[in-house]
Amino acid sequence: MTTPQKPIGSGFGARSTAREVLEGIDLTGRLAVVTGGYSGIGLETTRALAGAGARVVVPARRPENAREALGGLEGVEVETLDLADLDGVAAFADRFLASGRSIDVLIANAGVMACPRQVVGPGWEYQFAVNHLGHFALVNRLWPAIADGGGARVVSVSSSGHRITGIRWDDPWFARGYDRWHAYGQSKSANVLFAVEADRRGAEAGVRAFSLHPGAIITPLQRHMSTKEMVDNGWIDEEGTVADPSFKTPAQGAATQVWAATSPRLAGMGGVYCEDADVAVPAGTDPDRAGVGDHAVDPEQAARLWRFSAELTGVDAFA
């Protein structure tokens, strides 16, 4: 059943924090996998989930950094995973499946933004490869553990940047000229489309999927942007202090993905894009309007992207 793309009156908003959306929710006995769960909003997500009693597995490209950032948190374990390396994705998934554990929540949180042109594998553009294809392969390889218990949720962290562009079917690798923001926008559209199709395919097994915009937050995600660029955009001042009053703290930025992963209000729902800890409104075709762009929730585009991704990665849990 298709869930309408309209707010449900969650009672939360842009300033709600990850801990606040978890008030009264006991996650004891639940297991969550949070990619990149040791930096920025990922770290706040891990803290909140573990604080509510969940066991949290944090796959990290830099496991030594992750262990340092997560030191002292009970119920958290760090694993090695580089989303740009599909052999590494397979190895992590094999190790996890061998443990015999079920996954209640998988939050595809790790990502890169507006980086210089890089290619991985057989010429794949880096942002699309990391932000989308790595997570696509990860979820499909972990599917036996995700579908095992029924009622699991897959949460795909997108961005309002998805409104920059949809999937560039005629040139997804930017062979005709690279634009780092368009490459980012394409990968974030892919994150939304992935959730649409994952929800359609997984609903029969009781697995629901969601995507979201966490909000604008200053985190290490901006590592490829210069201070001048962020000052010129009005994000920070010359001293590096946040200057835009609409920006969130990392704890507020983590709220929407934690809400999507755990809220009882979303029971029986799925396939929708969220923001400010609620289901978002449609943005139509206006790139400057809040909400989700039509192109990112188009079921035909979602199905096409799934087939394309399965062909590229060689992985499809539903084949």
Wavefront OBJ file of the C-alpha trace (Angstrom):
o trace
v 0.000 0.000 0.000
v 1.362 3.395 -0.981
v 1.765 5.830 1.899
v 0.651 9.397 1.114
v 3.443 11.975 1.000
v 1.941 14.314 3.584
v 2.719 15.205 7.220
v 1.137 13.020 9.910
v 1.359 15.497 12.784
v 4.253 13.829 14.576
v 4.394 16.430 17.335
v 8.045 17.112 16.553
v 9.733 19.768 14.452
v 12.938 21.275 13.148
v 14.383 21.859 16.630
v 13.572 18.420 18.038
v 16.612 16.331 18.929
v 17.336 12.651 18.430
v 16.921 11.983 22.149
v 13.603 13.841 22.240
v 12.035 11.789 19.453
v 13.032 8.643 21.388
v 11.416 9.640 24.669
v 9.310 6.744 25.938
v 10.721 4.293 23.354
v 12.622 1.284 24.711
v 14.978 -0.291 22.177
v 16.328 -2.975 24.491
v 16.968 -6.132 22.487
v 16.938 -4.293 19.158
v 19.926 -4.153 16.806
v 20.697 -1.196 14.567
v 23.332 -0.810 11.869
v 24.358 2.826 11.296
v 26.887 3.464 8.531
v 29.162 6.368 9.378
v 27.709 6.347 12.878
v 30.775 7.943 14.429
v 30.813 11.450 12.968
v 28.386 14.354 12.635
v 24.743 13.364 12.738
v 25.758 9.702 12.563
v 27.484 10.000 15.945
v 24.404 11.638 17.473
v 22.259 8.881 15.976
v 24.422 6.170 17.528
v 24.397 7.920 20.909
v 20.615 8.253 20.888
v 19.908 4.670 19.801
v 22.382 3.208 22.286
v 20.968 5.447 25.003
v 17.525 3.943 24.366
v 18.913 0.425 24.816
v 19.719 -0.643 21.257
v 22.795 -2.607 20.245
v 24.423 -0.490 17.518
v 26.846 -1.772 14.884
v 28.852 1.029 13.276
v 30.562 0.074 10.003
v 33.335 2.617 9.421
v 35.883 3.377 6.733
v 38.220 4.582 9.487
v 37.521 2.131 12.321
v 40.272 3.522 14.540
v 38.648 6.986 14.367
v 35.263 5.424 15.053
v 36.495 3.619 18.160
v 37.961 6.837 19.488
v 34.777 8.838 18.827
v 32.537 6.126 20.299
v 34.738 5.265 23.282
v 32.742 4.709 26.431
v 29.413 4.087 24.721
v 27.911 0.824 25.911
v 26.293 -1.497 23.413
v 28.230 -0.182 20.403
v 30.564 -2.205 18.188
v 32.721 -0.959 15.327
v 33.319 -2.845 12.083
v 35.412 -2.074 9.005
v 33.554 -1.021 5.852
v 34.423 1.161 2.873
v 31.295 1.745 0.816
v 33.399 2.442 -2.272
v 34.785 -1.106 -2.126
v 32.096 -3.642 -3.034
v 34.351 -6.545 -2.065
v 34.645 -4.937 1.361
v 30.875 -4.529 1.510
v 30.467 -8.228 0.773
v 33.050 -9.165 3.402
v 31.336 -7.087 6.074
v 27.941 -8.553 5.176
v 29.318 -12.095 5.283
v 30.805 -11.493 8.718
v 27.568 -10.070 10.010
v 25.365 -12.819 8.573
v 27.691 -15.423 10.089
v 26.852 -13.985 13.526
v 23.259 -15.170 13.081
v 21.796 -11.883 14.294
v 18.759 -10.077 12.924
v 18.732 -6.379 12.012
v 15.848 -4.245 13.272
v 17.076 -0.931 11.863
v 19.573 -0.092 9.129
v 20.374 3.593 8.698
v 22.321 4.379 5.528
v 23.871 7.513 7.003
v 27.431 7.649 5.639
v 28.121 9.839 2.658
v 30.266 12.378 0.844
v 29.322 15.783 -0.527
v 30.595 18.001 -3.329
v 33.996 16.346 -3.563
v 36.454 16.762 -6.449
v 35.969 14.357 -9.317
v 36.963 10.806 -8.455
v 36.086 7.467 -9.995
v 36.042 4.013 -8.440
v 35.661 0.506 -9.799
v 34.890 0.442 -13.509
v 34.695 4.231 -13.825
v 31.833 4.975 -11.446
v 31.512 8.558 -10.236
v 32.527 8.574 -6.573
v 29.524 10.295 -4.949
v 27.031 8.018 -6.693
v 29.192 4.987 -5.877
v 29.531 5.780 -2.161
v 26.226 7.437 -1.368
v 24.051 5.070 -3.375
v 25.685 1.969 -4.836
v 27.594 1.009 -1.684
v 24.452 1.242 0.402
v 22.408 -0.559 -2.256
v 24.829 -3.481 -2.175
v 24.989 -3.429 1.623
v 21.220 -3.597 2.134
v 20.795 -6.327 -0.469
v 23.593 -8.450 0.996
v 22.244 -7.991 4.524
v 18.657 -8.670 3.433
v 18.404 -12.111 5.091
v 19.140 -10.472 8.461
v 16.883 -7.478 7.755
v 13.900 -9.604 6.723
v 14.493 -12.236 9.397
v 12.384 -10.879 12.230
v 9.729 -8.882 10.386
v 9.106 -5.234 11.157
v 12.578 -3.939 10.312
v 13.151 -0.473 8.891
v 15.674 0.736 6.333
v 16.376 4.471 6.479
v 18.159 6.168 3.582
v 19.671 9.553 4.465
v 19.196 11.885 1.516
v 19.208 15.688 1.396
v 17.293 18.632 0.005
v 20.122 18.486 -2.533
v 18.126 15.802 -4.332
v 16.174 18.651 -5.906
v 19.267 19.726 -7.874
v 18.854 16.905 -10.378
v 17.373 13.486 -10.881
v 19.237 10.499 -12.286
v 21.217 11.522 -15.370
v 20.454 8.403 -17.357
v 22.322 9.676 -20.428
v 25.515 10.421 -18.477
v 25.428 9.149 -14.865
v 29.243 9.181 -14.586
v 29.630 12.802 -15.779
v 31.813 11.802 -18.693
v 30.789 14.997 -20.504
v 31.899 17.317 -17.720
v 31.875 17.096 -13.951
v 29.844 19.331 -11.658
v 30.350 18.366 -8.021
v 26.964 19.680 -6.880
v 25.050 17.982 -9.671
v 26.890 14.758 -8.858
v 25.849 15.172 -5.227
v 22.258 15.922 -6.242
v 22.089 12.810 -8.409
v 23.324 10.629 -5.543
v 20.787 12.142 -3.156
v 17.944 11.546 -5.633
v 19.157 7.971 -5.781
v 18.873 7.732 -1.990
v 15.192 8.709 -2.139
v 14.393 6.463 -5.100
v 16.124 3.562 -3.366
v 13.795 3.885 -0.375
v 10.729 4.000 -2.625
v 11.620 0.727 -4.342
v 13.071 -0.974 -1.237
v 9.787 -0.306 0.519
v 7.752 -1.713 -2.368
v 9.859 -4.865 -2.485
v 10.241 -5.299 1.263
v 6.728 -4.544 2.490
v 5.543 -8.136 2.036
v 8.274 -9.273 4.455
v 7.290 -6.532 6.902
v 10.306 -4.370 6.029
v 9.562 -0.687 5.438
v 11.915 1.926 4.034
v 12.107 5.685 4.423
v 14.297 8.514 3.133
v 14.874 11.940 4.594
v 16.489 15.348 4.614
v 18.219 15.847 7.977
v 18.425 19.618 7.599
v 21.382 21.922 7.126
v 24.076 21.205 9.715
v 27.762 22.072 9.920
v 29.540 18.714 10.199
v 32.590 17.040 8.629
v 30.403 16.486 5.555
v 31.545 19.949 4.412
v 35.212 18.863 4.341
v 35.424 19.491 0.592
v 34.145 23.069 0.885
v 36.410 26.025 1.611
v 35.754 28.421 4.468
v 35.298 31.192 1.903
v 32.633 29.197 0.083
v 30.693 28.627 3.290
v 31.063 32.297 4.300
v 29.904 33.426 0.847
v 26.898 31.123 1.164
v 26.039 32.717 4.497
v 26.431 29.445 6.387
v 29.185 30.633 8.728
v 30.910 33.915 9.577
v 34.599 34.716 9.243
v 35.271 33.171 12.668
v 33.653 29.889 11.668
v 30.507 30.383 13.762
v 27.199 29.259 12.271
v 25.567 32.359 10.802
v 22.419 30.942 9.228
v 19.663 30.683 11.876
v 17.968 27.864 9.956
v 20.928 25.540 10.524
v 20.476 22.739 13.036
v 22.780 21.280 15.639
v 23.998 17.726 14.969
v 21.587 16.441 17.644
v 18.702 18.154 15.841
v 19.975 16.954 12.471
v 19.936 13.350 13.697
v 16.325 13.555 14.857
v 14.575 12.795 11.570
v 16.499 9.612 10.825
v 16.045 8.381 14.392
v 12.333 9.197 14.189
v 11.972 7.395 10.852
v 13.798 4.384 12.272
v 11.791 4.050 15.481
v 8.535 5.995 15.618
v 5.441 3.883 16.362
v 3.485 6.497 14.394
v 5.024 5.110 11.203
v 3.828 1.557 11.761
v 2.384 0.192 8.524
v 3.782 3.094 6.539
v 6.791 3.370 4.251
v 8.319 4.607 1.027
v 8.041 8.266 2.009
v 10.543 11.114 2.328
v 10.705 12.863 5.686
v 12.047 16.109 7.087
v 11.863 17.868 10.469
v 10.808 14.582 12.095
v 7.633 14.204 10.056
v 6.590 13.068 6.605
v 7.411 15.857 4.141
v 5.163 17.577 1.645
v 5.642 17.239 -2.112
v 7.797 19.981 -3.633
v 6.604 19.411 -7.159
v 9.157 20.548 -9.721
v 10.282 23.698 -7.849
v 13.943 23.197 -6.787
v 13.678 25.993 -4.172
v 10.604 24.686 -2.361
v 10.738 22.551 0.779
v 9.714 18.916 0.510
v 10.445 16.149 -1.936
v 10.765 16.599 -5.687
v 8.413 14.654 -7.930
v 11.290 12.975 -9.745
v 12.606 11.419 -6.526
v 9.415 9.576 -5.606
v 8.471 8.442 -9.116
v 7.907 4.663 -8.835
v 8.969 4.024 -12.428
v 12.248 5.874 -11.862
v 12.721 3.953 -8.607
v 12.244 0.591 -10.314
v 14.572 1.585 -13.145
v 17.278 2.673 -10.682
v 16.973 -0.614 -8.783
v 17.501 -2.619 -11.977
v 20.434 -0.403 -12.983
v 22.027 -0.698 -9.532
v 21.582 -4.466 -9.434
v 23.252 -4.761 -12.833
v 26.182 -2.589 -11.736
v 26.762 -4.241 -8.359
v 25.776 -7.795 -9.264
v 23.581 -7.963 -6.161
v 19.796 -8.190 -5.904
v 18.184 -9.895 -2.918
v 14.917 -10.133 -4.871
v 16.243 -11.656 -8.083
l 1 2 3 4 5 6 7 8 9 10 11 12 13 14 15 16 17 18 19 20 21 22 23 24 25 26 27 28 29 30 31 32 33 34 35 36 37 38 39 40 41 42 43 44 45 46 47 48 49 50 51 52 53 54 55 56 57 58 59 60 61 62 63 64 65 66 67 68 69 70 71 72 73 74 75 76 77 78 79 80 81 82 83 84 85 86 87 88 89 90 91 92 93 94 95 96 97 98 99 100 101 102 103 104 105 106 107 108 109 110 111 112 113 114 115 116 117 118 119 120 121 122 123 124 125 126 127 128 129 130 131 132 133 134 135 136 137 138 139 140 141 142 143 144 145 146 147 148 149 150 151 152 153 154 155 156 157 158 159 160 161 162 163 164 165 166 167 168 169 170 171 172 173 174 175 176 177 178 179 180 181 182 183 184 185 186 187 188 189 190 191 192 193 194 195 196 197 198 199 200 201 202 203 204 205 206 207 208 209 210 211 212 213 214 215 216 217 218 219 220 221 222 223 224 225 226 227 228 229 230 231 232 233 234 235 236 237 238 239 240 241 242 243 244 245 246 247 248 249 250 251 252 253 254 255 256 257 258 259 260 261 262 263 264 265 266 267 268 269 270 271 272 273 274 275 276 277 278 279 280 281 282 283 284 285 286 287 288 289 290 291 292 293 294 295 296 297 298 299 300 301 302 303 304 305 306 307 308 309 310 311 312 313 314 315 316 317 318 319
